[in-house]
Amino acid sequence: MELKIEKIDWLFLLMCLLVGVVAEEAFFMYQIGISYFVFIVLFYALFFYRFRSFSFSHQRLGYLILIAIWLLAIGYYLYDSILFYTLNILVIPTLVIFHLALITSPKKMEWSKLSFIFYMILRFIAGVRYSAIFTKYIGRLFKPSHNKKQYDVWKKILIGIIISVPFLFIILNLLMSADAQFARLLSNIPNFINIRVDYIFRLVVILIYTFGFFGFMQVLLQKNTSILEKKDSPQTFGVDGIISLTMLLLLDLVYVLFVAVQFKYFFSGTLNEGFTYAEYARRGFFELLFVTLINLTVITTVIQLTKKVQGYLKKAIRMALTVLVFSSGVLLISAFMRMTMYEDAYGFTFTRVLVHSFMIFLMVILAYTFAKIWIEKLSLFHFYFIVSLLYYAGMNIVNFDKFVVERNIDRFETTGKIDINYLNNLSATGVLGLIELYEKNPDFPGLAELLKERQANKEYLISESWQSHNLTRHKLYLKLGELDL
């Protein structure tokens, strides 16, 4: 790869360096808070400046992904969810790479094909390779052949330092013995060295970010059409229609018998003898896993691999797939009802509400998959990706912790039961819920003690760094300060 570096490229490299400094400050210095959103704003300002005259493709999906990225980033400032805090450290960079590769890809490229994933990976690898070549290019600028006199000067300085080391060792030891103040001064040098090592580490991180941003965006500027798929390309692999139908009929038979035998058990709203609520809910959850991992996999695989099948055999496969979809829906509704019973008995938790929302998401997936069975022109991956993106972004912005707190307080007002220890360990939102509960019921057993402990240790909620600023933690800090216990 030959590099042609112009003045605008050097200016862009300098801008990447500034964004690299912000990235290191945002992610490596303190707990991530508003810093993630600040970084995303600056990163996309850099990108759109560099690509200001570029003709983007797939813009509608691109805007959707961009909005999702910004919502996920602002979640670090608005909420205090440990799960999404951890997941988004990987999800946001992945979406950013996907988004940039998407809107800079050739307009004829179909992003819903598997080949686009390879395209995205190859572009990322090309960016890393470009950075490595550019680093070598910079190294060549400082070779001795380019500036012989300067090289000779630095060589002589290094020789002088090496010759001076033995003399400095003897002289410094004598001077330290002669003056205690001078000895104390030199004893602080190890601490100074540790500080320097920290700065070197930070510099390395900044340079990795800088060259990473620079290389990836420089590569994206180059049009690459080598991975374009040919239209109407023949299907390379398929499954015989009779084999598929036989397998589907056997699965349908099992499901129909299973649902028929236990239909009353599913929807009676009561427990069979020998089952606890916990066992009942767990069985429903594993049925949910069965639906997601087995049924949807089978359905989508059969749809993709039986495209060549025609005639009555095609209609028979569609009918068998339809039965499988509806059977999956029955199992999903059963699991949903069981989880509802479990929440009524034991209260709401983040995990239970998350599972509930995932069941609703799966129902949407099943409904679209049913439509795909009878309407071939629909794209499964296209829909799955968009709905999954909307679902995940929605989970981040809805604030599940607040929903859990509100449902538990509502349940307390009805039943008088609430798990204050769970809310205390949930997040800052959970403790805000306990404060609300205390204001209404100050005599609730053990609640005042929990809040006193939180009040005594409230300083951890506020960081002196701008990076860690979080709206929910700041609100809790103020509430604990105002709370009269």
Order of alpha helices (4+ residues) and beta strands (2+ residues): alpha-alpha-alpha-alpha-alpha-alpha-alpha-alpha-alpha-alpha-alpha-alpha-alpha-alpha-alpha-alpha-alpha-alpha-alpha
